[in-house]
Amino acid sequence: MEVPADSEVIPASDKLLIPGLINAHTHSHYTLVKGCSASWSLEMHLNAGSWMSAERTREDLYLGALLGATEMLRHGCTACYDMVAELPLPSPAGMAAVTRAYEDSGMRAVISPMLADRTFWQAIPGLIEALPENMRSAVDQVRTSPYEVSLEACRGLLENWPQATDQIKFGIAPTIPLFCSDDFLVGCRNLADEFDVGMHTHLAESKVQAVSGLKRYNTSLTAHLDKLGFLGPQLTAAHGVWLDNDDLLRLSDHGVSVAHNPGSNMRLGNGLAAVAPMLDAGINVGIGTDTSTCSDHLNMFEATRLASLVSRAQTPDYDRWLSSGNVLSMATLGGARALGLESCGQLTPGYKADIVFIDLNHIHYLPLNDVLNQLVFCENGEAVDAVMVGGRMVVEKGVVTTVDYEQLKNKVRAAVDRLRETTAERRRELDALEPIVGAFCLGLAKTPHHVHRYIDSP
């Protein structure tokens, strides 16, 4: 292969070169509320969602995405699937702000507006009725847009999206099946088919969702989506903790990808996803960090290590454990397929030059005995020396060169100070609901179910 005479030579002695890691599931709008989640279950987190994502300006959306991109690039992640919320509706200006953040950082992204036509409290059968009447006003004031309005907003974005580039792609994200009417889900599928874009959703993330799906549809969430014709190779389903064997066959038959989020699943008490059976079924699996409020970081090395360790906590049968090779493939090529990024995820001629340079002089690799095992089990991102995306260096000597970190830091702090003040009253109202929501949903989580994903399950 001939090298152009004007090519830049990049010294890489004592460096390990790997494909850029790909984050198959995150939410940039939550990076500004990092650390706010305490001992919250998923449902308590969702109860707080309308203050955590409230009052966002377009500049806030930009800062959240840029902050997340900076953290991911610093730790060797070159692309992500961003399910981003803009309230009350995704707008061209809002999505352009998120796009600009990824373009400024140099990172690849699939940007998917998070959509729903039911609120969290409407989505869980019986929850509103369980709230004291004098406290229902806190949820009554939350309104979702009619699904026709949301679909029209997405159509406008898809028709006029100027950033459909090699770096930035657009998708549609009906957030959780229970949060969406059937007409809305079908409408999202039709739009995705018409414009040939990806779809992203949370599927069977918690036992509460699994049990609520049975209550609402008299079948599993996956089977219901199958009846709607929602499943297909354009869909990436995040989490997939509470799937049974029939669900896995449906996902496999339709070519659906799964984004495995081991850190978030444990942080929110959702249980341990059975990933080995997914791989056995031929399902493409990527790895995600989820967002800063429910895994506290966007470090794909940590998520990748946890993916292997979780498999070891589920069975003593070491033949069923996810190996270093398994999880690294999931974190690169599996993620690329989940995002619909062709020619990413491998260091192969014809693929994009998304490359992470690992310093082999770092203590993680002293001594160097098994580079694959040490990459998965020892690395935490500290040894990332440089990162290239599409042939362009965006991290050098461990510093993200595309972002003025001091300026970002000051702007983020100012935005968060403002948001704390503007969301304080709303936060107090929802904090008062938290123990009631938590207790009600804990009761659902204790409902007998044929799928077991907790360590203490029989």
ZAVEXZA-426764 format. One record per residue: x, y, z of N, C-alpha, C in turn. Coordinates in steps of 0.02 Angstrom, whole numbers, padded with zeros to 5 digits, always signed. Each point is the difference from the previous one (the first is absolute). Example, Ala and Ser with C-alpha at 12.3 -4.5 7.8 and 13.67 -1.06 7.14 Angstrom:
+00660-00284+00390-00045+00059+00000+00045+00060+00000-00018+00053-00036+00042+00059+00003-00039+00055+00037
This chain:
+00042-00060+00000-00042+00060+00000+00044+00062+00000-00008+00044-00049+00041+00060-00005-00024+00052+00051+00050+00032+00030-00014+00053+00049+00013+00067-00034-00047+00047+00002+00011+00066-00031+00062+00034+00029+00035+00036-00042+00064+00030+00019-00008+00050+00056-00059+00033+00004-00010+00052+00051-00032-00028+00064-00002-00066+00007-00030-00030+00059+00040+00018+00063-00037+00010+00055+00032+00013+00065+00018-00067+00032+00060-00005+00024+00022-00060+00035-00012+00010+00075-00038-00046+00030-00017+00004+00071+00038-00055+00037+00049+00018+00041+00038-00050+00037-00047-00042+00045+00008-00064-00001-00044-00043+00040+00039-00058+00032+00065+00010+00009+00038-00052+00036-00023-00001+00072-00001-00058+00030-00023-00010+00069-00073+00020+00008-00038-00004-00054-00072+00014+00003-00039-00061-00025-00056-00013+00033-00048-00050-00024-00055+00038-00035-00014-00019-00062-00053+00032-00039-00061-00044-00001-00057+00028+00020-00063-00037+00000-00053+00042-00034-00054-00031-00025-00055+00041-00027-00031+00044+00054-00026+00057-00020-00035+00042+00049-00058-00037+00031-00009+00006+00065-00057-00030+00034-00063+00037-00020-00056-00035+00000-00063+00029-00023-00053-00010+00054-00026+00055+00024-00049+00001+00054-00070-00009-00030-00030-00058+00011-00062-00018-00034-00062+00030+00033+00008+00036+00057-00059+00029+00032+00020+00052+00052-00020+00063-00011+00010+00052+00050-00051+00056-00012-00001+00048+00047-00046+00057-00003+00039+00063+00017+00014+00043-00048+00042+00059+00014-00034+00052+00043-00067+00002+00000-00034+00053+00039+00007-00010+00075+00021-00059+00022+00007-00013+00071+00071+00012+00026+00047+00018-00043+00068+00010+00025+00004+00059+00049-00046+00048-00006+00001+00057+00045-00028-00015+00069-00029-00059+00010-00025-00019+00067+00038-00062+00025+00061-00007-00022+00044-00054+00022+00001-00003+00077-00007-00061+00027+00006-00009+00072-00063+00013+00040-00055+00020-00033-00062+00016+00037-00038-00062+00024+00012-00056-00032-00036-00061+00019+00033-00031+00061-00041-00014+00051+00026-00033+00060-00018-00073-00003-00038-00025+00048-00023-00070-00001-00066-00004-00036+00001+00017-00063-00060+00001-00041-00007-00063-00040-00059-00029-00001-00016-00050-00050-00012+00036-00066-00006-00037-00054-00014+00032-00064-00063+00043+00004-00051-00026+00032-00064+00037+00002+00006+00063+00042+00039-00001+00053+00012+00061+00038+00039+00050-00042+00045-00025-00041+00038+00042-00046-00048+00033-00050-00046-00040-00028-00048+00027-00048-00047+00050+00033-00016-00011+00063-00042+00047+00037+00034+00068+00003+00065+00000+00006+00038+00063+00005+00017+00030-00069-00015-00037-00053+00023+00020-00066-00025+00068-00022-00061+00019+00021-00027+00062-00027+00030+00062+00034+00037-00008+00055+00039+00057+00023+00072-00005-00025+00026-00061-00007+00070-00007-00021+00011+00023-00072-00052-00003-00042+00008+00022-00070-00039+00064-00015-00024+00033+00051-00042+00059-00010+00042+00063-00010-00033+00051-00028+00029+00067-00006+00063+00002-00043+00009-00048-00044+00060-00002-00041-00005+00050-00058+00051+00043-00005+00006+00043-00058+00039-00038-00054+00002+00028-00060+00039-00032-00053+00073-00001+00018+00024+00052+00034+00070+00000+00023+00012-00055+00050-00049-00015+00043+00006-00055+00047+00007-00067-00037-00041-00009-00052+00004-00062-00040+00069-00006-00031+00027+00056-00024+00067+00000-00029+00052-00019+00053-00004+00032+00057+00049-00013+00053-00003-00072+00025-00060-00026+00008-00007-00069+00022+00032-00049-00048-00013+00010-00065+00029-00045-00050+00076+00009-00004+00024+00062+00004+00072+00011-00004+00036-00028+00061-00030+00007+00059+00029-00028+00061+00005-00076-00005-00055-00031-00023+00001-00073-00009+00051-00023-00051+00003+00036-00057+00047-00018-00052+00072+00006+00025+00014+00051+00039+00068+00009+00026+00020-00058+00045-00046-00020+00044+00014-00057+00044+00010-00064-00040-00043-00012-00048+00005-00062-00039+00064-00002-00041+00017+00054-00035+00061+00001-00040+00062-00010+00043+00001+00032+00058+00058-00008+00045+00011-00072+00019-00054-00039+00000+00005-00071+00019-00006-00046-00060+00017+00025-00059+00007-00044-00058-00064-00019-00036-00054+00038+00011-00063-00014-00033-00009+00050-00058-00011-00025-00059-00002+00043-00060-00069+00010-00029-00051-00035+00025-00068+00006-00027-00050-00019+00054-00060+00030-00003-00052-00018+00049-00069+00005-00031-00047-00036+00030-00071+00005-00016-00031+00043+00054-00017+00062-00017-00024+00049+00048-00076+00006-00005-00035-00026+00050-00073+00008+00005-00012+00062+00042-00010+00056-00034+00000+00065+00033-00070+00029+00005-00016+00028+00057-00066+00029+00012+00002+00076-00007-00046+00027-00039-00012+00072-00002-00074+00010+00012-00017+00038+00051-00070+00010+00019-00024+00069-00022-00064+00004-00023-00049-00053-00004+00006-00042-00064+00037+00024-00049+00007-00035-00064+00071+00009-00026+00025-00049-00037+00064+00011-00034-00008+00054-00053+00047+00046-00001-00004+00056-00048+00062-00001-00045-00005+00029-00059+00060+00005-00043+00058+00035+00035-00015+00053+00036+00053+00037+00034+00031-00041+00057-00043-00036+00037+00026-00040+00055+00043-00057-00024-00023-00036-00052+00039-00055-00026+00063+00025-00036-00004+00060-00028+00060+00030-00031+00052+00016+00054-00023+00019+00060+00047+00014+00054+00036-00063+00022-00037-00055+00005+00032-00064+00018+00048-00021-00055-00021+00007-00061+00043-00017-00057+00065+00041+00001-00007+00064+00014+00059+00043+00001+00050-00022+00053-00026-00024+00057+00045-00023+00053+00042-00058-00024-00032-00049-00032+00039-00057-00024+00047+00019-00057-00023+00045-00043+00044+00023-00054+00060+00037+00029-00011+00043+00049+00055+00037+00031+00050-00046+00034-00025-00053+00031+00045-00047+00036+00037-00046-00048-00030-00012-00059+00029-00047-00048-00025-00071+00007-00049-00011+00044-00026-00067+00014-00057-00017-00047-00008-00063-00016-00058-00024-00038-00060-00009+00047-00060+00009-00026-00060-00011+00041-00060-00015-00044-00044-00041+00027-00068-00007-00026-00045+00036+00049-00031+00055-00022-00040+00042+00044-00073-00018-00010-00032-00022+00055-00069-00024-00005-00043+00035+00053-00046+00043-00020-00044+00033+00048-00041-00052+00039-00002+00009+00066-00037-00046+00043-00073+00022+00002-00046-00046-00016-00070+00018-00011-00047-00043+00042-00057+00028+00019-00051-00037+00037-00066+00037-00007-00055-00036+00004-00065+00034+00005-00038-00021+00063+00035-00033+00046-00025-00011+00068+00054+00021+00049-00020+00026+00057+00049+00016+00052+00018-00065+00037+00052+00004+00039+00020-00057+00041-00057-00024+00044-00036+00046+00032-00053-00019+00047-00060-00031-00036-00012+00022-00062-00053-00030-00040+00020-00069-00026+00064-00011-00009+00024-00061-00032-00004-00061+00045+00007+00010+00066+00000-00056+00047-00071-00010+00025-00033-00055-00018-00070-00011+00020-00009+00005+00076-00047+00042+00020-00018+00006+00071+00041+00051+00039+00052+00028-00030+00044+00044+00039-00035+00065+00019-00034+00033-00047-00033+00063+00017-00052-00011+00054-00037-00054-00005-00052-00015+00050+00031-00012+00069+00063-00020+00002+00033-00013+00064+00026+00063+00033+00002+00055-00036+00024+00063+00028-00056+00033+00041+00017+00029+00058-00051+00038+00037-00028+00057-00043-00064+00011+00006-00033+00050-00043+00032+00069+00006+00022+00017+00061+00029+00067+00009+00069+00006-00031+00027-00055-00026+00067+00002-00031-00003-00011-00075-00060-00013-00027-00004-00016-00071+00011+00061-00045-00007+00059+00028+00011+00060-00041+00072+00002-00026+00046-00030+00037+00070+00000-00021+00010-00037-00065-00042-00051-00012+00006-00038-00062-00050+00024-00053-00055+00029+00024-00051+00024-00048+00027+00056-00044+00048+00038+00026+00027+00056-00039+00050-00022-00053+00020-00062+00001+00046-00026-00051-00042-00024-00059+00015+00027-00058-00037-00019-00060+00048-00020-00055-00016-00052-00036+00037-00018-00060-00037+00027-00060+00036+00011-00054-00032+00023-00061-00040-00057-00031-00056+00014-00033-00035-00053-00037+00047-00032-00050-00009-00065-00011+00048-00035-00041+00004+00028-00071-00057+00025-00025+00001+00028-00067+00046+00061-00005+00002+00039+00054+00043+00059+00002+00074-00020+00002+00015-00050+00041+00069-00024+00005+00024-00030-00066-00044-00038-00032+00019-00030-00065+00011+00054-00052-00042+00051+00001+00008+00054-00049+00065+00037+00012+00018+00010+00064+00064+00033+00016+00058-00041-00026-00004-00066+00009+00054-00044-00024+00003-00001-00076-00058+00001-00032-00001+00002-00073+00035+00063-00025-00015+00057+00032+00033+00061-00019+00076-00004+00007+00022-00031+00054+00072-00009+00010+00031-00044-00055-00034-00055-00014+00027-00047-00050+00000+00030-00070-00049+00040-00015-00004+00029-00066+00051+00056-00011+00020+00031+00055+00044+00059-00007+00066-00009+00036+00016-00062+00017+00061-00012+00039+00062+00013-00043+00038+00053+00016+00058+00017-00042+00063-00038+00018-00001-00034+00058+00062-00030+00024+00003-00075-00010-00035-00026-00050+00003-00072-00015+00067-00014-00034+00053-00001+00042+00068-00005-00025+00030-00066+00022+00064-00008-00018+00036-00058+00022+00009-00001+00076-00001+00059+00030+00012+00006+00072-00064-00002+00041-00053+00031-00025-00062+00007+00039-00058-00032-00038-00037-00043+00035-00060-00029-00029-00059+00015+00046-00060-00010-00026-00060+00016+00037-00042-00064+00010-00034-00005+00056-00044-00057+00013-00063+00023+00035-00042-00048+00018-00062+00012+00035-00001-00044+00062-00021+00028+00057+00005-00038+00063-00065+00004+00040-00050-00041-00016-00057-00008+00045+00027-00032+00065+00000+00038+00053+00045-00014+00056-00010-00069+00033-00061-00015+00020-00017-00064+00032-00067-00022-00028-00009-00062-00021-00064-00020-00030-00061+00019+00042+00004-00008+00066-00057+00016+00043-00017+00075-00002+00048+00041-00018-00010+00072-00001-00030+00023-00067-00011-00047-00045-00022+00018-00068-00062-00039-00018-00049+00034-00028-00060-00034-00025+00020-00042-00061-00042-00048-00016+00014-00042-00059+00004+00041-00063-00046+00049-00008+00001+00042-00059+00066+00038-00005+00025+00022+00057+00064+00036+00000+00057-00045-00021+00003-00061+00027+00053-00047-00017-00001-00016-00074-00059-00013-00026-00006-00014-00072+00021+00060-00042-00019+00060+00023+00020+00060-00035+00076+00009-00001+00032-00014+00056+00074+00004+00002+00031-00050-00048-00027-00061+00000+00026-00051-00046-00007+00022-00072-00058+00028-00016-00012+00022-00069+00048+00056-00021+00013+00046+00046+00047+00054-00015+00071-00028-00010+00019-00046+00043+00067-00029-00005+00007-00037-00067-00052-00036-00019+00002-00035-00065+00003+00049-00058-00041+00053+00004-00004+00048-00055+00066+00036-00012+00034+00018+00056+00061+00039-00006+00063-00042+00010-00009-00065+00009+00056-00046+00007+00048+00021+00056-00029+00010+00059+00040+00018+00059-00011-00053+00054+00043+00002+00050-00006-00048+00054-00051+00020+00052-00021-00050+00040-00044+00012+00057+00035-00026+00063-00016+00032+00056+00030-00018+00063-00053+00001+00054-00002-00050+00043-00048-00002+00054+00029-00037+00059-00030+00010+00059+00017-00040+00059-00049-00059+00002+00026-00060+00002-00044-00059-00002+00013-00045+00060-00054-00013+00039+00003-00047+00056+00059+00016+00045+00007+00064+00015+00057+00023+00041-00006-00022+00072-00061+00002+00027-00010-00017+00071-00056-00052+00005-00003-00032+00059-00054-00047+00011-00067+00036+00002+00000+00062+00024-00062+00040+00001-00027+00008-00071+00045+00013-00048-00022+00005-00070-00027-00067-00025+00035-00054+00016-00022-00065-00024-00069-00018+00027-00010+00011+00065-00065-00016+00031-00054+00047-00026+00017+00064-00007-00049+00049-00025-00020-00015-00072+00048-00025-00039-00015-00019-00069-00051-00056-00003+00008-00049+00044-00049-00055+00003-00069+00026+00021-00001+00047+00047-00064+00028+00023-00035+00038-00057+00039+00038-00038-00029+00042-00052-00017-00039-00063+00044-00046-00021-00007-00032-00065-00017-00074+00003+00002-00028+00061-00012-00072+00009+00051-00041-00039+00058+00028-00011+00055-00035-00034+00064+00038+00017+00056-00026-00019+00063+00035+00015+00005+00063-00043+00041+00046+00022+00011+00061-00039+00027-00015-00069+00046-00048-00003+00029-00019-00065-00052-00029-00046-00042-00045+00026-00053-00030-00041-00049+00053-00025-00014+00049+00043-00046+00053-00021+00031+00041-00056+00064+00017+00007+00033+00038-00053+00002-00040-00065+00007-00066+00006+00001-00043-00059-00068+00004-00036-00055-00002+00039-00066+00005-00030-00010+00065-00038+00033+00053+00024-00006+00065-00032+00045+00007-00061+00042-00049-00012+00047+00006-00055+00057+00048+00015+00013+00011+00065+00050+00050+00021+00071-00027-00002+00007-00066+00006+00067-00030+00003+00030-00004-00070+00064+00015-00004+00035-00003-00063+00073+00017+00008+00040-00009-00053+00072+00012+00005+00018+00073+00012-00047+00046-00008+00013+00070+00014-00006+00017+00074-00022-00049+00041-00014+00013+00071+00058-00023+00045+00019+00043+00046+00045-00018+00055-00039+00006+00065-00003-00055+00037-00037-00002+00062+00049+00003+00058-00005+00051+00042+00045+00008+00056-00022-00043+00059+00049-00030+00032-00006-00038+00062-00022-00073-00012-00063-00012-00014-00022-00069-00013+00013-00047+00059-00009+00025+00061+00014-00041+00059-00053-00055+00009-00064+00018-00006-00054-00045+00017-00031-00032-00062+00043-00027-00043-00022-00035-00060+00000-00075+00014-00050-00035-00028+00002-00074+00006+00023-00029-00067+00003-00066-00003+00027-00032-00060-00041+00015-00063-00066+00004+00009-00043+00017-00057+00015+00070-00025+00011+00047+00047+00018+00068-00019+00065+00001-00040+00050-00039+00023+00064-00002-00034-00007-00026-00072-00041-00050-00009-00011-00026-00067-00033+00052-00045-00047+00038+00027-00032+00053-00039+00051+00053-00020+00041+00021+00047+00051+00051-00016+00049-00026-00052+00020-00062+00008+00047-00029-00048-00031-00006-00069-00061-00025-00003-00033-00009-00064-00007+00066-00039-00007+00055+00037-00011+00065-00033+00065+00041-00005+00056-00027+00023+00063+00035-00007+00009+00060+00045-00035+00000+00058+00005+00055+00048+00066-00005+00037+00032+00058+00011+00060+00003+00042-00019+00016+00073+00041-00021+00047-00010+00016+00071+00060+00040+00024-00013+00054+00037+00052+00039+00033+00002-00021+00074+00054-00035+00019+00008-00026+00068+00032+00053+00044-00033+00016+00056+00024+00054+00045+00010-00028+00070+00053-00038+00011+00007-00036+00064+00005+00046+00060+00036+00056-00005+00008+00045+00057-00066+00031+00020-00037+00025-00049-00066+00030+00014-00048-00052+00028+00000-00060-00029-00047-00051+00023+00010-00015+00074+00063-00001+00022+00013-00013+00071-00013+00062+00042+00020+00058-00024-00008+00062+00037-00073+00013+00018-00046-00017-00047-00071+00012+00010-00037-00061+00027+00037-00052+00016-00031-00060+00029-00045-00038-00047+00016+00002-00065-00042-00033-00050+00017-00073-00012+00053-00024+00030+00019-00069-00011+00056-00006-00052+00017-00063-00014+00056-00015-00044-00026-00030-00065+00013+00034-00054-00023-00024-00066+00037-00064-00019-00037-00046-00030+00029-00064-00023+00025+00010-00071+00063+00019-00007+00028+00017-00065+00022-00061-00039+00028-00050+00034+00022-00060-00036-00056-00032-00042-00061-00006+00028-00055-00026-00042-00017+00045-00059+00010+00065+00007-00011+00045-00057+00049-00016-00056+00063-00008+00018+00051-00017-00050-00013-00068-00030-00022-00048+00042-00017-00067-00026-00056+00004-00052-00046+00047+00011-00058+00008-00046+00019+00038-00063+00062+00024-00003+00022+00036-00060-00017+00073+00001-00015+00027+00059-00017+00072+00006+00065+00040+00002+00001+00055-00038+00057+00046+00006-00007+00039+00065+00053+00001+00039+00000+00034+00065+00056+00052+00002-00018+00062+00016+00049+00051+00014+00001+00014+00074+00047+00042+00022+00005+00019+00070-00010+00074+00007-00038+00020+00052-00012+00071+00014+00016+00017+00072+00010+00064+00011+00010+00024+00069-00065+00023+00031-00052+00010-00041-00059+00039+00020+00024+00070+00018-00035+00035+00044+00016+00070+00009+00031+00015+00068+00019+00063+00009+00039+00019+00059-00040-00004+00065-00065-00005-00003-00040-00004+00061-00012-00071+00024+00013-00049-00042-00015-00069+00021+00058-00047-00012+00058+00026-00019+00062-00040+00004+00058+00045+00020-00014+00065+00005+00046+00049+00029+00061+00016-00042+00007-00031-00056+00057+00014-00044-00018-00023-00070+00041+00020-00048-00010-00022-00069+00062-00036-00024+00029-00041+00044+00063-00034-00013-00014-00069-00030+00012-00007-00064-00014-00063-00034+00047-00056+00021+00060+00015+00023+00044-00053+00026-00031-00032+00062-00028+00042+00044-00032-00026+00060-00061-00042-00019-00042+00024-00046-00059-00037-00021+00020-00067-00031+00054+00000-00038+00022-00061-00034+00024-00052+00051+00039+00023+00049+00022-00046+00053-00059-00028+00038-00048+00044+00018-00059-00024+00037-00039-00051-00040-00003+00007-00066-00037-00048-00041+00028-00070+00009+00066-00006+00005+00029-00066+00011-00011-00023+00072+00009+00045+00048-00006-00020+00070-00071-00021+00018-00050+00035-00027-00070-00017+00014-00014-00071-00022+00027-00020-00057-00013-00069-00024+00028-00052+00048+00051+00018+00037+00031-00046+00048-00039-00004+00065-00039+00052+00014-00042+00000+00060-00064-00040-00010-00013-00020-00062-00064-00033-00016+00004-00076+00000+00060-00027-00009+00007-00073-00005+00070-00021+00017+00008-00059+00030+00067-00027+00011+00028-00033-00063-00041-00007-00051+00021-00033-00062+00043+00049-00041+00066-00008+00006+00045+00048-00032-00005+00000-00076-00028-00054-00028-00011+00000-00073-00054+00050-00021-00040+00023+00049-00053+00048-00014+00020+00072+00016+00062+00009+00025+00023+00068+00014+00018+00036-00064-00009+00066-00001+00020+00040-00057+00075+00013+00005+00037-00021-00050+00072+00007+00000+00021+00071-00017+00065+00013+00007+00026+00066-00019-00015+00014-00073+00009-00050-00043-00014+00009-00071-00073+00013-00013-00045-00035+00037-00072+00012-00008-00017+00073+00013+00020+00025+00058-00023+00066+00020+00034+00055-00041+00063-00009-00019+00032+00051-00041-00033+00004-00069-00019-00057-00027-00037+00000-00064-00067+00034+00007-00034-00012+00056-00064+00034+00012+00008+00075+00005+00055+00022+00032+00012+00071+00011+00024+00036-00062+00016-00035-00052+00025+00031-00062-00046-00017-00058+00008-00059-00028-00039-00019-00059-00074-00007+00017-00016-00029+00059-00070-00005+00019-00033+00067+00007+00036+00048+00029-00027+00068+00005-00009+00033-00067+00049-00011-00045-00006+00030-00067-00062-00025-00036-00014-00065+00006-00060-00027-00032-00063+00027+00032+00001+00008+00067-00059+00027+00034-00014+00072-00021+00052+00038-00014-00008+00069-00022-00012+00007-00075+00007-00056-00036-00007+00004-00072+00059+00034-00034+00059-00004+00032+00060+00031-00027+00038-00052-00041-00007+00004-00065+00038-00045-00042+00073+00021-00001+00043-00048-00006+00072+00012-00004+00029+00032+00063-00029-00016+00057+00028+00020+00065+00005-00062+00044+00042+00003+00050+00005-00053+00049+00055-00050-00011+00040+00008-00053+00056-00045-00013+00058+00040-00028+00061-00024+00012+00059+00027-00033+00014-00043-00060-00034+00016-00054+00001-00040-00061+00003+00047-00060+00038-00017-00052-00001+00043-00060-00071+00011-00025-00015+00063-00016-00067+00018-00022-00045+00025+00056+00021-00010+00063-00039+00025+00057+00025+00069+00020-00043+00036+00037+00017+00067+00022+00061-00002+00048+00040+00052-00003+00059+00004+00043-00020+00029+00068-00041-00038+00036-00018+00016+00069+00044-00043+00045+00052+00028+00026+00054-00039+00032+00016+00029+00068+00009-00044+00049+00022+00019+00067+00071-00025+00009+00044+00045+00023+00070-00016+00012+00010-00009+00075+00016-00061+00021+00008-00016+00070+00075-00002+00016+00019+00034+00054+00070+00003+00020+00020-00065+00037+00041-00040-00032+00020-00064+00029+00053+00008+00055+00024+00061+00011+00046+00012+00055-00038+00016+00065-00066+00006-00006-00042+00014+00059+00002-00060+00047-00009+00012+00064+00004-00054+00050-00051-00055-00013-00056+00016-00035-00049-00052-00016+00032-00057-00040+00054+00015-00036+00030-00050-00045+00070-00019+00021+00015+00011+00064+00066-00018+00027-00009-00053+00054+00018-00063-00013+00028-00026-00063-00056-00014-00050+00019-00007-00063-00048-00015-00052-00001-00076-00011-00053-00032+00026-00004-00073-00004-00054-00022-00050-00058+00031+00003-00054-00016-00046-00035+00065-00017+00014+00027-00059-00022+00067-00017-00076+00006-00001-00035-00053-00022-00073+00003-00004-00031+00001+00070+00024-00045+00043-00026-00002+00068+00015+00065+00037+00060+00027-00009+00018+00061+00035-00039+00060-00026-00014-00001-00064-00040+00054-00030-00070+00001+00030-00029-00058+00011-00069-00004+00026-00002+00005+00075+00045-00034+00035-00006-00004+00073+00043+00051+00038+00052+00028-00031+00043+00048+00034-00013+00072-00022-00019+00009-00062-00006+00068-00028-00062+00036+00026+00008+00064+00016-00056+00042+00020-00002+00066-00038+00039+00004-00052+00004+00061-00040+00060+00043+00015+00035-00014+00056+00057+00041+00019+00057-00006-00050+00007-00058-00032+00056-00011-00046-00016+00023-00071-00059+00029-00011-00016+00027-00066+00045+00060-00013+00044-00006-00048+00047+00054-00016-00028+00045-00055-00031-00030-00050-00025+00038-00057-00062-00034-00028-00042+00039-00032-00060-00026-00033-00007+00034-00068-00012-00041-00050-00011+00025-00068-00071-00018-00021-00035+00048-00030-00066-00013-00028+00001+00021-00074-00010-00048-00044+00000+00015-00071+00067+00028-00024+00054-00022+00031+00066+00023-00020+00021+00065+00032-00041+00029+00042+00015+00064+00033+00014-00012+00074+00057+00025+00025+00016-00007+00070-00045+00046+00042-00036-00028+00048-00043+00041+00043+00022-00005+00073+00042-00049+00015+00031-00005+00066+00075-00010-00012+00040+00040+00034+00073-00008-00004+00030+00007+00069+00044-00048+00017+00031-00001+00067-00052+00003+00055-00056-00035-00011-00052-00004+00051-00044+00061+00006+00006+00048-00046-00040+00062+00004-00045+00004-00062-00064+00015+00011-00046+00011-00055+00016+00067-00031+00028+00000-00059+00026+00062-00031-00054+00041-00035-00058-00029-00011-00053+00035-00036-00044+00042+00046+00009-00006+00065-00044+00033+00048+00042+00044+00047-00021+00061+00010+00031+00044+00050-00030-00019+00068+00035-00041+00037-00029-00029+00061-00014+00054+00052+00043+00049+00007-00011+00053+00050-00064+00038-00016-00010+00016-00063-00060+00035-00020-00062-00044+00010+00005-00064-00018-00056-00046+00010-00016-00005+00074+00051-00007+00042-00011-00006+00072-00038+00060+00027+00020+00060-00019-00032+00060+00026-00072+00006-00024-00012-00017-00063-00068+00004-00027-00046-00053+00032+00026-00060+00011-00040-00053+00032-00018+00021+00071+00047+00026+00037-00014+00019+00069-00052+00055+00003+00004+00049-00045-00049+00053-00001-00069-00026-00018-00003-00046-00049-00064-00028-00021-00032-00040+00057+00041-00039+00036-00027-00041+00054-00024+00043+00058+00036+00054+00015-00023+00046+00052-00069+00028-00017-00010+00018-00063-00064+00027-00022-00054-00054+00004+00016-00061-00023-00050-00053-00002-00020-00022+00071+00046+00001+00047-00017-00017+00069-00054+00047+00026+00006+00063-00018-00049+00049+00024-00066-00007-00036+00001-00008-00066-00062-00001-00039-00039-00065+00009+00033-00054+00020-00034-00064+00009-00013-00018+00073+00019+00044+00046-00003-00017+00072-00070-00017+00023-00050+00040-00019-00068-00013+00022-00026-00066-00028+00014-00011-00064-00022-00062-00031+00033-00060+00033+00063+00007+00017+00035-00054+00033-00031-00016+00068-00017+00051+00038-00032-00012+00066-00065-00038-00008-00040+00018-00050-00064-00034-00010+00010-00075-00016+00048-00014-00043+00011-00070-00020+00038-00039+00053+00042+00034+00038+00032-00034+00057-00052-00025+00050-00054+00038+00008-00053-00021+00047-00035-00063-00025-00003-00010-00066-00032-00059-00028+00046-00062+00002+00064+00013+00006+00049-00054-00008-00013-00062+00043-00012+00006+00066-00011-00060+00040-00063-00038-00020-00052+00036-00023-00062-00033-00020+00011-00038-00065+00032+00033-00048+00015-00033-00063+00045-00060+00011+00051+00010+00042+00046-00055+00014-00035-00060+00030-00043+00011+00050-00035-00055+00033-00048-00035-00048-00037+00039-00040-00048-00031-00046+00037-00043-00051+00054+00025-00028+00036-00037-00051+00039-00059+00029+00021+00007+00063+00031-00058+00033-00050-00057+00006-00063+00017+00014-00051-00051+00001-00007-00036-00067+00002+00038-00055-00002-00031-00066+00060-00044-00012+00058+00024+00023+00062-00039-00010+00000-00065+00039-00041-00005+00051-00004-00062+00039-00054-00047-00026-00034+00020-00054-00051-00042-00031+00034-00062-00030-00027-00060+00012+00029-00060-00031+00003+00007-00076+00055-00020-00029+00011+00007-00072+00043-00058-00023-00010-00021-00062+00035-00060-00024+00073+00013-00019+00020+00064-00003+00069+00017-00015+00033+00022+00066+00062-00023+00011+00036+00016+00062+00067+00033-00018+00010+00061+00022+00061+00035-00016+00034+00031+00061-00024-00016+00060+00033+00022+00061+00042-00057+00026+00054+00017+00034+00044-00052+00028-00036-00042+00052-00046+00032+00038-00036-00038+00052-00062-00035-00026-00012+00001-00067-00057-00035-00027+00009-00075+00004-00055-00038+00005+00006-00073+00001+00026-00027-00067
